[in-house]
Amino acid sequence: MSGNTGGMRGSWAILLGAGLLLAGCSAPARGTGTEADASSRGTGPSASAGSSVDSPAVSSPSGRASASGSSSDSSATSVFTPAASLVPRTAKGGGLLAESVVLAPADLGRDFGAQDPAESTPGTWAVLDESCRWEREKLPRGVLASTSRYSRQPAAAGKSAIKVTAVATVHTDALGADEQVSTTLEEVLRCPEQRPRSNERITDLMSLGTPFGAREQEYADDSVLEAGRFTENGGAAQSYRWMVARLGTVVVAVSVTGGTGHTDQELNELGSKALAQMLTRVEQRLKEK
C-alpha cells in the first residue's frame, strides 16, 4: 500500500475523535467497558478469557485509524492489496497468520499480563445467539481461524484494572470477512442489550461504521466502532468501547475496559494503538516481498 504508514498515523486522530463522540453519546464520561472480541460471528463479546464468549469495546488505533461517517472522495476500493501467494488458503495457514497478528500482553505494555485462560479455545469463535447472549461455537465453513488473547493491567494507585481483548479472524475470502464486519454493525440494532456472560450486561449500544475512503478513513477496507454501558454482577455501569477493522480476508478487533481513574480518551488511545499494531502486522505478513 503506497504511503500507508503516514495515512495510518493521520487517520488515527480521526478515529479517536469518532470514538470519543460515540462514547459521549452512549456512555458515561469516565471510561471502562468489557473486554472482548467482537463481531456477530468470530468477534463477539465475551468477558474475558475462557468464558463461552469474548467481549467487545470501542477504541481507536494509533497508527491507522479513522472512523465515522459518510463517504468522501475515494477512487480506490481497497487500502491494501495482499500478495495472492501469501493469502492463507488452509486452516493451518489461517491459524499461523491469526496467531502472528493477534497481540499478546507484552505487546500492550510492561504492566500487562495474561488473564486466565490467556487465549480462546482453538477452532471456535464468538456468536451472538437469538436471545442476545454470546457463546463460543465451532468455526463455520469459510472461516479458517480465529484467535483471541486476553490481557490485564492490574489495579494500582487509585485506578481500576484495565482489560484488553485482541482478536484476529482469517476468512477464506474477502466477502466472508466483509460479512463479518457488516453483521457486527447490524447486531447492535438487533440486540442493543447483550449478555457476554450470565453475570454481565452490555446496554445502550450504539455503533458507527466507516468504509475505506469515508471521512478520510484510509486504514482499513471497512471499520466499526461500538460504544455502550457495561455492568458486572449488578455493579456500577462502566463505559464500553469496541473497534473492528478489516483488511482483505482478515478481520481484527480490540476491546478495552477500565473503570475508576481511567478516561475515555486513555482507553481509546490504548485500543487504537493495539488495533494499529495488528493491522500493520497483517500488511507486513501479506505484502509482496
ROFIDO-764263 format. One line per 8 residues: for each residue x, y, z of N, C-alpha, C, O. Coordinates in pm, whole numbers, plus 50000, padded with zeros to 5 digits. Example, Ala and Ser with C-alpha at 12.3 -4.5 7.8 and 13.67 -1.06 7.14 Angstrom:
51319 49431 50780 51230 49550 50780 51320 49670 50780 51424 49668 50846 | 51285 49775 50708 51367 49894 50714 51290 50003 50787 51341 50114 50804
This chain:
50084 49883 50000 50000 50000 50000 50089 50123 50000 50177 50135 50085 | 50068 50212 49908 50157 50327 49900 50122 50429 50005 50006 50464 50025 | 50225 50478 50072 50206 50581 50173 50114 50539 50286 50052 50625 50349 | 50105 50411 50312 50008 50364 50411 50043 50404 50552 49955 50438 50630 | 50172 50398 50586 50209 50426 50725 50173 50568 50766 50120 50591 50874 | 50202 50663 50678 50168 50800 50711 50019 50819 50723 49972 50889 50812 | 49943 50756 50630 49798 50769 50634 49742 50706 50758 49642 50751 50814 | 49807 50600 50801 49763 50530 50919 49771 50621 51040 49677 50629 51120
49884 50690 51054 49901 50778 51170 49802 50893 51165 49745 50932 51267 | 49783 50949 51044 49693 51063 51032 49550 51025 51063 49478 51102 51126 | 49508 50908 51019 49369 50870 51039 49340 50827 51181 49224 50819 51220 | 49444 50800 51259 49422 50763 51399 49349 50873 51474 49258 50846 51552 | 49389 50998 51449 49325 51110 51518 49178 51118 51482 49095 51154 51566 | 49145 51086 51358 49006 51089 51314 48926 50982 51387 48815 51008 51434 | 48983 50863 51395 48914 50753 51463 48896 50784 51610 48791 50755 51668 | 48998 50841 51671 48989 50876 51812 48875 50973 51835 48798 50958 51930
48863 51072 51746 48755 51169 51760 48619 51103 51747 48527 51135 51822 | 48608 51010 51653 48480 50940 51636 48449 50854 51756 48334 50844 51799 | 48552 50791 51811 48532 50707 51928 48484 50788 52047 48394 50746 52119 | 48542 50904 52066 48502 50990 52177 48360 51041 52157 48282 51051 52252 | 48328 51075 52031 48193 51124 52002 48091 51016 52030 47989 51041 52094 | 48118 50896 51983 48025 50786 52003 48013 50753 52151 47903 50729 52201 | 48125 50752 52220 48122 50722 52364 48044 50828 52438 47971 50798 52532 | 48059 50953 52396 47990 51062 52462 47840 51053 52446 47764 51096 52533
47797 50994 52334 47653 50981 52309 47592 50867 52387 47472 50868 52416 | 47674 50767 52422 47612 50648 52478 47668 50601 52609 47613 50509 52669 | 47776 50661 52656 47836 50609 52777 47879 50722 52867 47888 50836 52822 | 47907 50692 52995 47949 50793 53089 48083 50851 53052 48158 50790 52976 | 48113 50968 53104 48238 51033 53071 48358 50956 53123 48465 50961 53063 | 48341 50886 53233 48452 50808 53284 48450 50673 53218 48344 50612 53209 | 48565 50625 53171 48558 50509 53087 48589 50377 53150 48674 50365 53239 | 48519 50280 53103 48553 50140 53119 48456 50061 53039 48350 50112 53000
48489 49940 53013 48399 49862 52934 48417 49719 52968 48454 49685 53081 | 48391 49635 52874 48418 49497 52897 48516 49448 52798 48521 49501 52687 | 48594 49352 52830 48691 49307 52735 48622 49217 52638 48519 49159 52671 | 48673 49201 52521 48603 49118 52431 48664 49097 52299 48771 49152 52268 | 48597 49018 52219 48622 49007 52078 48505 49083 52022 48433 49148 52098 | 48483 49078 51894 48361 49138 51855 48328 49113 51715 48417 49108 51630 | 48209 49097 51687 48154 49081 51557 48043 48987 51584 48043 48922 51689 | 47953 48976 51498 47848 48889 51534 47895 48750 51525 47838 48662 51590
47994 48727 51449 48049 48595 51446 48196 48605 51444 48251 48670 51354 | 48263 48548 51533 48404 48548 51535 48463 48662 51608 48579 48653 51648 | 48392 48770 51629 48446 48877 51708 48340 48926 51801 48309 49045 51797 | 48286 48850 51877 48178 48894 51958 48218 48906 52100 48326 48859 52135 | 48138 48966 52186 48178 48990 52321 48190 48866 52402 48127 48764 52374 | 48268 48874 52497 48277 48769 52591 48356 48829 52698 48447 48903 52661 | 48341 48814 52809 48413 48891 52902 48549 48846 52914 48622 48942 52889 | 48606 48760 52936 48746 48751 52943 48782 48620 52888 48699 48555 52823
48897 48578 52908 48939 48455 52852 48865 48344 52915 48827 48349 53032 | 48845 48244 52838 48791 48127 52893 48645 48118 52904 48594 48008 52925 | 48572 48220 52892 48430 48209 52902 48378 48160 52772 48455 48142 52678 | 48249 48137 52760 48197 48086 52636 48188 48194 52533 48137 48171 52424 | 48237 48311 52564 48234 48420 52469 48355 48508 52483 48444 48486 52566 | 48356 48608 52400 48457 48710 52408 48378 48837 52419 48257 48833 52396 | 48437 48951 52455 48356 49068 52465 48420 49188 52403 48542 49200 52407 | 48341 49283 52343 48394 49394 52269 48400 49527 52336 48341 49546 52443
48468 49618 52280 48474 49754 52327 48530 49844 52222 48612 49800 52142 | 48490 49967 52218 48535 50057 52113 48658 50136 52151 48668 50183 52264 | 48750 50152 52062 48873 50221 52088 48922 50282 51960 48852 50274 51859 | 49039 50343 51958 49086 50399 51834 49231 50372 51810 49313 50406 51895 | 49267 50313 51698 49402 50273 51671 49497 50385 51653 49464 50487 51592 | 49613 50369 51702 49711 50473 51694 49790 50462 51572 49878 50548 51582 | 49800 50411 51484 49877 50430 51370 49796 50424 51255 49842 50468 51150 | 49678 50376 51258 49597 50364 51141 49452 50375 51171 49385 50273 51159
49400 50475 51205 49264 50469 51236 49185 50577 51175 49241 50675 51124 | 49060 50563 51177 48969 50660 51125 48837 50617 51176 48830 50520 51251 | 48732 50684 51140 48614 50633 51198 48487 50665 51133 48453 50588 51043 | 48414 50758 51160 48277 50755 51134 48246 50814 51004 48331 50884 50949 | 48135 50794 50952 48089 50888 50863 48041 50855 50730 48024 50739 50692 | 48018 50958 50660 47967 50949 50529 48082 50942 50434 48197 50966 50472 | 48052 50908 50312 48161 50887 50221 48224 51015 50177 48163 51121 50176 | 48351 51001 50140 48428 51113 50096 48485 51073 49963 48455 50964 49916
48566 51156 49898 48613 51116 49768 48717 51007 49781 48811 51020 49858 | 48700 50901 49707 48793 50791 49710 48778 50712 49582 48674 50652 49557 | 48882 50712 49501 48876 50639 49376 48915 50494 49398 48878 50406 49320 | 48991 50468 49505 49034 50332 49534 48924 50256 49605 48839 50315 49671 | 48927 50124 49591 48826 50043 49658 48886 49965 49774 48813 49900 49849 | 49017 49969 49790 49081 49895 49898 49206 49969 49942 49273 50033 49862 | 49235 49960 50070 49351 50027 50124 49479 49947 50104 49589 50002 50109 | 49465 49817 50082 49581 49730 50073 49550 49609 49986 49446 49545 50001
49642 49579 49895 49627 49461 49810 49733 49359 49848 49851 49381 49822 | 49693 49249 49910 49790 49148 49953 49845 49069 49836 49784 49063 49729 | 49960 49008 49857 50016 48917 49757 49932 48791 49756 49917 48726 49860 | 49879 48755 49642 49789 48639 49633 49853 48512 49687 49785 48428 49746 | 49983 48498 49666 50052 48377 49710 50065 48367 49861 50093 48260 49914 | 50046 48480 49930 50062 48482 50075 49930 48475 50151 49929 48457 50273 | 49819 48490 50081 49688 48484 50146 49659 48339 50186 49662 48251 50100 | 49630 48313 50313 49605 48174 50359 49488 48108 50287 49385 48171 50262
49506 47981 50254 49400 47903 50189 49359 47782 50272 49262 47714 50239 | 49432 47755 50378 49404 47638 50461 49388 47681 50607 49428 47790 50646 | 49329 47592 50686 49311 47620 50828 49447 47638 50897 49462 47723 50984 | 49544 47559 50857 49676 47572 50917 49737 47708 50886 49791 47774 50974 | 49729 47749 50759 49784 47878 50721 49710 47992 50787 49771 48090 50830 | 49577 47981 50797 49499 48084 50864 49532 48093 51012 49539 48202 51068 | 49553 47978 51074 49589 47975 51216 49723 48040 51242 49739 48114 51339 | 49820 48013 51156 49952 48073 51171 49945 48224 51157 50010 48298 51231
49865 48271 51061 49851 48415 51042 49784 48480 51162 49832 48580 51214 | 49671 48422 51206 49600 48479 51321 49688 48484 51445 49690 48585 51517 | 49762 48376 51470 49849 48371 51587 49959 48478 51581 49998 48534 51683 | 50006 48505 51460 50116 48602 51446 50067 48746 51449 50145 48838 51473 | 49938 48766 51424 49882 48901 51420 49827 48947 51554 49851 49061 51595 | 49755 48859 51624 49687 48899 51746 49788 48931 51857 49888 48861 51872 | 49761 49037 51933 49856 49086 52032 49858 49002 52159 49756 48951 52204 | 49978 48990 52215 49999 48927 52346 50013 49038 52450 50033 49154 52413
50004 49006 52578 50016 49108 52682 50139 49197 52670 50130 49319 52688 | 50253 49138 52638 50377 49216 52628 50370 49322 52520 50441 49423 52527 | 50285 49302 52420 50272 49400 52312 50197 49524 52357 50206 49629 52293 | 50124 49514 52467 50044 49626 52516 50119 49715 52615 50083 49831 52633 | 50221 49661 52678 50295 49739 52776 50352 49650 52884 50304 49538 52905 | 50452 49698 52953 50521 49614 53051 50436 49576 53171 50465 49478 53239 | 50330 49654 53199 50247 49624 53316 50137 49522 53286 50067 49479 53377 | 50123 49484 53161 50016 49392 53125 50059 49246 53140 50173 49210 53110
49967 49165 53186 49991 49022 53197 49874 48947 53137 49772 49008 53103 | 49887 48817 53125 49781 48736 53067 49672 48708 53169 49699 48691 53288 | 49549 48704 53122 49439 48658 53206 49440 48505 53205 49520 48443 53135 | 49353 48447 53283 49346 48302 53291 49205 48255 53257 49112 48282 53333 | 49188 48185 53145 49290 48150 53047 49334 48271 52966 49268 48375 52966 | 49445 48256 52897 49504 48367 52824 49458 48376 52680 49479 48478 52614 | 49396 48270 52630 49363 48264 52488 49233 48185 52468 49198 48100 52550 | 49164 48214 52359 49039 48144 52329 49066 47999 52288 49178 47963 52253
48961 47919 52292 48972 47779 52252 48993 47770 52101 48914 47826 52026 | 49096 47700 52055 49120 47688 51911 48999 47627 51839 48929 47542 51892 | 48978 47674 51717 48869 47619 51637 48732 47674 51670 48632 47619 51624 | 48725 47784 51750 48596 47844 51786 48598 47995 51760 48704 48056 51743 | 48478 48052 51759 48466 48198 51758 48337 48236 51828 48256 48149 51860 | 48318 48365 51854 48203 48410 51931 48082 48436 51842 48095 48493 51733 | 47964 48393 51888 47840 48409 51813 47733 48467 51905 47715 48421 52017 | 47661 48567 51856 47550 48626 51930 47422 48550 51895 47375 48556 51781
47366 48478 51992 47251 48393 51962 47121 48473 51958 47122 48596 51973 | 47010 48403 51936 46880 48469 51919 46834 48540 52046 46753 48633 52038 | 46884 48498 52161 46845 48563 52286 46945 48670 52328 46944 48716 52442 | 47033 48709 52234 47132 48815 52256 47236 48779 52362 47285 48864 52435 | 47267 48651 52368 47375 48603 52455 47491 48558 52368 47471 48497 52262 | 47612 48588 52412 47731 48549 52338 47776 48409 52379 47786 48377 52497 | 47803 48327 52278 47851 48192 52301 47965 48163 52204 47970 48220 52095 | 48056 48076 52243 48161 48035 52150 48116 47908 52080 48070 47813 52143
48130 47909 51947 48088 47795 51867 48199 47754 51771 48295 47828 51749 | 48185 47637 51717 48283 47585 51621 48289 47676 51498 48186 47728 51454 | 48408 47695 51444 48423 47779 51325 48338 47725 51211 48339 47605 51184 | 48264 47813 51143 48183 47770 51030 48268 47757 50904 48383 47799 50900 | 48210 47701 50804 48278 47693 50675 48304 47834 50624 48218 47922 50636 | 48420 47856 50570 48454 47990 50522 48541 48068 50618 48596 48172 50581 | 48555 48020 50741 48643 48083 50839 48758 47988 50868 48736 47878 50919 | 48879 48029 50836 48996 47942 50852 49044 47936 50996 49084 47830 51044
49039 48049 51065 49091 48053 51202 49045 48180 51272 49015 48281 51208 | 49039 48174 51405 49008 48291 51486 49077 48276 51621 49061 48175 51690 | 49154 48375 51658 49228 48370 51785 49201 48496 51867 49209 48608 51815 | 49170 48478 51993 49152 48590 52087 49252 48575 52200 49274 48465 52251 | 49313 48685 52239 49403 48685 52355 49354 48788 52455 49311 48898 52419 | 49363 48751 52583 49306 48831 52690 49416 48880 52784 49489 48801 52842 | 49425 49010 52796 49531 49071 52877 49471 49159 52986 49356 49201 52978 | 49552 49184 53088 49504 49264 53201 49617 49343 53263 49726 49291 53286
49588 49470 53290 49680 49554 53367 49620 49566 53507 49508 49616 53521 | 49690 49523 53610 49633 49522 53746 49596 49661 53796 49651 49762 53752 | 49502 49665 53888 49465 49791 53952 49583 49841 54035 49658 49762 54093 | 49598 49973 54040 49708 50031 54118 49686 50180 54137 49629 50247 54050 | 49729 50231 54249 49729 50375 54278 49596 50443 54247 49591 50543 54176 | 49489 50389 54301 49359 50452 54282 49296 50430 54146 49195 50491 54115 | 49355 50344 54065 49300 50316 53933 49257 50170 53924 49323 50080 53977 | 49147 50148 53856 49099 50011 53839 49184 49937 53738 49265 49996 53667
49164 49807 53732 49234 49726 53632 49184 49762 53491 49071 49808 53474 | 49269 49740 53394 49230 49755 53253 49237 49617 53190 49335 49545 53207 | 49132 49582 53116 49132 49454 53044 49126 49481 52894 49054 49568 52847 | 49204 49403 52821 49208 49418 52676 49190 49282 52611 49255 49184 52650 | 49104 49275 52513 49090 49154 52432 49130 49190 52289 49079 49286 52233 | 49221 49114 52232 49264 49133 52093 49223 49011 52012 49240 48897 52058 | 49169 49034 51893 49114 48924 51813 49161 48934 51668 49168 49044 51612 | 49193 48821 51608 49223 48816 51465 49147 48697 51407 49158 48585 51456
49070 48722 51300 48993 48617 51234 49028 48616 51086 49028 48721 51021 | 49059 48499 51032 49100 48485 50894 48995 48407 50816 48958 48296 50854 | 48946 48467 50709 48842 48407 50625 48903 48350 50497 49018 48379 50463 | 48825 48270 50428 48872 48214 50301 48866 48318 50189 48940 48307 50091 | 48778 48418 50203 48771 48523 50102 48727 48654 50165 48680 48658 50279 | 48744 48763 50089 48713 48896 50140 48563 48916 50164 48524 48990 50253 | 48480 48848 50084 48336 48862 50102 48292 48811 50239 48206 48871 50304 | 48350 48701 50282 48318 48647 50413 48362 48740 50524 48291 48760 50623
48481 48798 50508 48532 48892 50608 48444 49017 50613 48415 49070 50721 | 48402 49063 50495 48316 49181 50488 48182 49155 50556 48127 49242 50623 | 48129 49033 50538 48002 48998 50601 48015 49000 50753 47921 49039 50823 | 48130 48958 50804 48151 48960 50949 48142 49103 51004 48079 49127 51106 | 48206 49196 50933 48204 49335 50978 48063 49393 50967 48017 49464 51056 | 47994 49362 50857 47857 49411 50838 47765 49357 50948 47680 49430 51000 | 47782 49231 50982 47698 49170 51086 47725 49236 51221 47633 49255 51300 | 47850 49271 51246 47885 49339 51370 47804 49468 51384 47751 49498 51491
47795 49541 51275 47721 49667 51275 47572 49644 51295 47506 49717 51370 | 47519 49542 51229 47375 49515 51235 47331 49459 51370 47216 49478 51410 | 47420 49390 51438 47382 49325 51563 47342 49423 51671 47263 49390 51760 | 47397 49542 51665 47360 49643 51764 47212 49679 51750 47144 49706 51848 | 47163 49678 51625 47022 49706 51603 46935 49591 51653 46830 49612 51712 | 46982 49470 51630 46907 49352 51674 46913 49334 51825 46814 49295 51888 | 47028 49362 51883 47048 49340 52026 47117 49460 52091 47237 49456 52116 | 47043 49568 52118 47103 49683 52186 47144 49652 52329 47221 49726 52391
47091 49540 52381 47135 49489 52511 47185 49346 52490 47114 49263 52434 | 47307 49318 52536 47368 49187 52514 47426 49133 52644 47456 49208 52737 | 47442 49000 52648 47497 48935 52767 47620 48853 52729 47608 48742 52677 | 47739 48908 52755 47862 48832 52730 47870 48708 52817 47910 48601 52770 | 47832 48723 52944 47826 48612 53039 47698 48627 53119 47629 48728 53109 | 47667 48526 53199 47542 48530 53276 47539 48646 53376 47431 48696 53409 | 47656 48689 53423 47661 48797 53523 47700 48931 53463 47731 49025 53536 | 47699 48941 53330 47741 49065 53264 47634 49113 53166 47564 49034 53103
47624 49246 53156 47529 49305 53061 47596 49421 52989 47669 49499 53049 | 47569 49430 52859 47608 49546 52781 47479 49611 52734 47396 49546 52671 | 47460 49739 52764 47335 49807 52731 47363 49938 52657 47477 49983 52647 | 47256 49998 52605 47264 50129 52537 47366 50130 52425 47436 50229 52404 | 47376 50019 52353 47477 50009 52249 47447 50100 52130 47332 50112 52086 | 47551 50162 52078 47545 50239 51955 47664 50197 51870 47769 50160 51923 | 47647 50201 51737 47757 50161 51650 47775 50261 51537 47683 50333 51500 | 47895 50262 51483 47931 50356 51378 48019 50282 51278 48126 50234 51314
47975 50271 51153 48053 50202 51051 48112 50300 50951 48047 50397 50912 | 48236 50275 50910 48304 50363 50815 48385 50282 50716 48487 50224 50753 | 48343 50277 50591 48421 50206 50490 48542 50286 50447 48554 50405 50477 | 48632 50220 50378 48751 50286 50326 48712 50405 50239 48624 50394 50153 | 48778 50520 50261 48753 50639 50182 48651 50733 50242 48641 50848 50198 | 48575 50689 50340 48476 50776 50404 48543 50857 50514 48613 50801 50599 | 48522 50987 50513 48581 51076 50615 48728 51048 50639 48772 51039 50754 | 48801 51036 50534 48947 51017 50543 48988 50886 50609 49100 50874 50658
48898 50790 50612 48933 50660 50667 49019 50588 50565 48970 50544 50461 | 49148 50576 50594 49242 50517 50499 49322 50403 50561 49428 50366 50510 | 49272 50348 50669 49350 50245 50737 49295 50104 50717 49365 50008 50748 | 49174 50090 50666 49116 49956 50652 49009 49957 50543 48958 50063 50506 | 48977 49839 50493 48870 49827 50393 48735 49862 50453 48646 49911 50383 | 48720 49837 50580 48596 49870 50650 48624 49873 50799 48719 49810 50846 | 48542 49945 50873 48564 49953 51018 48432 49979 51091 48337 50034 51034 | 48428 49938 51216 48310 49960 51301 48357 49999 51440 48451 49942 51494
48289 50098 51497 48311 50137 51637 48180 50113 51713 48072 50140 51660 | 48190 50064 51833 48073 50048 51918 48099 50113 52054 48212 50118 52101 | 47993 50163 52114 48003 50218 52250 47873 50191 52323 47766 50185 52262 | 47881 50173 52453 47763 50148 52533 47799 50150 52680 47893 50218 52722 | 47723 50075 52760 47747 50068 52904 47758 49922 52945 47684 49837 52896 | 47851 49895 53035 47877 49759 53079 47860 49748 53230 47910 49832 53305 | 47790 49644 53274 47778 49619 53417 47810 49472 53446 47785 49384 53364 | 47866 49449 53562 47903 49314 53604 47854 49290 53745 47879 49371 53835
47783 49180 53766 47731 49146 53898 47644 49257 53957 47642 49277 54078 | 47574 49328 53870 47485 49433 53917 47556 49556 53967 47494 49640 54033 | 47684 49571 53939 47761 49685 53985 47735 49811 53905 47644 49817 53822 | 47816 49911 53930 47801 50040 53862 47829 50025 53712 47914 49947 53670 | 47755 50103 53634 47773 50100 53489 47908 50160 53452 47951 50260 53510 | 47971 50100 53356 48101 50146 53308 48090 50176 53159 48000 50128 53090 | 48184 50256 53111 48188 50285 52968 48238 50162 52892 48325 50090 52941 | 48182 50139 52776 48216 50021 52696 48257 50065 52555 48183 50139 52491
48372 50022 52508 48419 50059 52376 48479 49941 52302 48542 49854 52362 | 48458 49939 52171 48496 49823 52088 48525 49867 51945 48451 49949 51891 | 48628 49815 51885 48664 49853 51749 48695 49730 51664 48760 49636 51710 | 48648 49732 51540 48668 49623 51446 48717 49681 51313 48669 49787 51271 | 48811 49614 51247 48859 49661 51117 48893 49542 51028 48933 49436 51076 | 48876 49562 50897 48904 49455 50801 49008 49499 50699 49003 49610 50647 | 49103 49410 50671 49197 49424 50560 49188 49296 50478 49236 49191 50522 | 49127 49303 50362 49114 49184 50280 49037 49075 50348 48921 49094 50386
49099 48959 50366 49033 48843 50426 49049 48837 50577 49002 48742 50640 | 49113 48935 50635 49143 48933 50779 49064 49042 50853 49061 49157 50812 | 49000 49002 50962 48928 49096 51049 48999 49098 51184 49020 48994 51246 | 49037 49218 51230 49099 49232 51361 49008 49317 51450 48934 49402 51400 | 49015 49295 51578 48928 49368 51671 48997 49384 51806 49081 49302 51845 | 48959 49490 51875 49016 49518 52007 48906 49572 52098 48829 49659 52057 | 48899 49522 52219 48813 49583 52319 48898 49622 52438 48995 49555 52473 | 48859 49733 52499 48933 49783 52616 48833 49822 52723 48733 49887 52694
48859 49783 52846 48773 49821 52956 48857 49874 53072 48967 49826 53097 | 48803 49971 53140 48872 50027 53255 48772 50111 53333 48681 50167 53273 | 48788 50120 53461 48691 50193 53542 48750 50316 53607 48796 50408 53540 | 48749 50317 53738 48794 50432 53816 48935 50475 53778 49026 50393 53770 | 48950 50605 53755 49084 50659 53727 49126 50653 53581 49236 50696 53548 | 49040 50601 53495 49074 50591 53353 48974 50671 53270 48853 50654 53285 | 49023 50758 53183 48935 50839 53099 48902 50767 52968 48971 50673 52929 | 48797 50813 52902 48761 50759 52772 48876 50776 52673 48906 50685 52595
48939 50892 52676 49048 50916 52582 49163 50818 52604 49222 50768 52508 | 49195 50792 52729 49302 50697 52760 49270 50558 52706 49355 50492 52646 | 49146 50514 52727 49106 50382 52680 49101 50377 52528 49139 50277 52467 | 49054 50486 52467 49051 50493 52320 49191 50483 52262 49214 50411 52164 | 49284 50554 52321 49421 50554 52269 49485 50416 52283 49555 50370 52192 | 49462 50353 52395 49517 50220 52415 49462 50122 52310 49537 50046 52250 | 49332 50125 52291 49270 50037 52193 49313 50068 52051 49336 49978 51971 | 49324 50196 52020 49360 50235 51885 49502 50193 51851 49528 50150 51739
49591 50205 51945 49730 50162 51921 49736 50011 51901 49812 49961 51817 | 49658 49939 51978 49657 49793 51965 49603 49752 51828 49659 49663 51764 | 49496 49816 51784 49440 49784 51654 49539 49817 51542 49554 49741 51447 | 49606 49931 51556 49704 49972 51456 49816 49870 51445 49861 49838 51335 | 49861 49819 51558 49967 49718 51557 49924 49594 51480 50002 49538 51402 | 49802 49551 51502 49756 49430 51435 49735 49452 51285 49768 49364 51205 | 49682 49568 51247 49666 49598 51105 49802 49603 51035 49817 49556 50922 | 49900 49661 51102 50034 49667 51045 50092 49528 51028 50158 49499 50928
50067 49442 51124 50117 49304 51114 50053 49230 50997 50119 49152 50928 | 49924 49254 50975 49857 49191 50861 49927 49231 50731 49957 49146 50647 | 49952 49359 50716 50019 49407 50595 50159 49350 50581 50199 49307 50473 | 50233 49351 50690 50370 49301 50683 50376 49156 50640 50467 49115 50569 | 50278 49077 50684 50280 48934 50653 50223 48900 50517 50251 48793 50463 | 50140 48990 50461 50075 48958 50335 50121 49043 50215 50074 49022 50103 | 50211 49136 50237 50254 49219 50125 50362 49149 50042 50432 49060 50091 | 50373 49191 49917 50476 49137 49828 50612 49166 49887 50639 49277 49933
50699 49065 49886 50832 49083 49941 50924 49140 49833 51042 49163 49859
